[in-house]
């Protein structure tokens, strides 16, 4: 007899996703950490669209490209199935309700990414 599978809470899904993605970062940890700090700082100060624009400014760095891919793959409502390089444009296309929801979800996700980076990177 098999044990029934429990459905994970959304926050548990965020934790698992963030730690899995961060654990896979090897060659560009410094760039990734800088991109994440830039993203989270701008997200708090100026909002999601500004945070995405900040990443667009430094998108040529490998760590930034990887972070964009990770954020795009997180399953944020309204942004699902978007490639990393298209994420900023997709954010700008959201309606007000979608933008507010995506911003709230990105806040929560970014917090777990920061914790994962602190735990995984030396």
N, C-alpha and C positions, 0 to 999 in steps of 0.2 A: 504494500500500500504506500502510495507516495504522499508526501506532505503537500497541502495546498500552498500555492505561491501567494504571498502577500503583495498587494499593490503598494509600490513605493509612494511616499508623499512627494510632492513636487520639489520640496527643498532637498530631500534625499537624492532625487534625481540630479539636481544641480550639483550637489557635493560629488557624487560619483562621476559625473561628466567632467567637472572641473579638474578633479584629481587625475583622472585618466588622461585628459588632454595635456596637462602640465607635466605629468610623468614622462610623456613621450617627447618632450622638448629636450634636445641634446646640444646641437651645434650653435644655437643662437640664443642662449639663455639670457645674456645681457640685453640684447635687442628686445627680446620678448618682455623682459621685466620693465624696461624703459617704456615700451609701448603700452603695457598694462597700467603703469603708473600715470602715464599721460592720459590714457583713456579714462581711468577712474577719477582722477583729479578734475578733468574737464567735465565729466559726467555730473559730478557733484556741484561744481560751480556754475555750469552753463547749460546743462541738459544733454540729451542724447544726440541731437543733430550736431551740436558743436563738438561733442566727443568723437563722433564719427569723422567730422571734418578734420579734427586734430590728427586722427590716424591716417587720413588721406594725405596729409602733408608729409608724413614719414613712411608712406606705404612701400617705398622701394627697399626698405630693410627687411631681411628675411624674418626676423622676429615679429614684425608688424604684420606681414603677410600671413604668418602662421596664426597670430592672435585673431585676425579678421576671419580666417577660416574656422577657428574654434568658436568664435562668437556666432558666426553664421550657422554653424552646425548644432547650435544649442536648442533649436526648436522653439524659439521665441515666437509667440503668437503674432501672426502678420508678417513674419520674416522667414518662415519655414521654407526650405528649399532654395534659398538664395545663396549664391556663391559669395565667397569672402570679398572679392573685388567689387561686387555689386551691392554689398550690404548698405553702404552709406546712401546710395541712390534710393534703395528700397525704403530706408528709414524716412527719407525726405518725401516719399510718395504716400506715406500713411496718413489716414484721416486722423482727426483729433483724438478720438477714442482709442484707435489703434496705436497712436503715438504714445499716449499716456500709459497704456498697458505695456507696450514694448519698453518704455523707459523704466517702469517699475520692475519688470522682469530683468532688465539689464543691470539695475542696481543690485538686485539679489544675486545674480550670476557673477557680477564683477567682484562682489565681496568674497565669494567662494574661490574665485580665481586668485585673488590676492592672498587668501589663506593658503591655498595650495602652493603658490609660488614661494611663500615664506617657509613652508614646511619642506618642499622638495629641493629648492635651490640653496646652495651654500653661500 
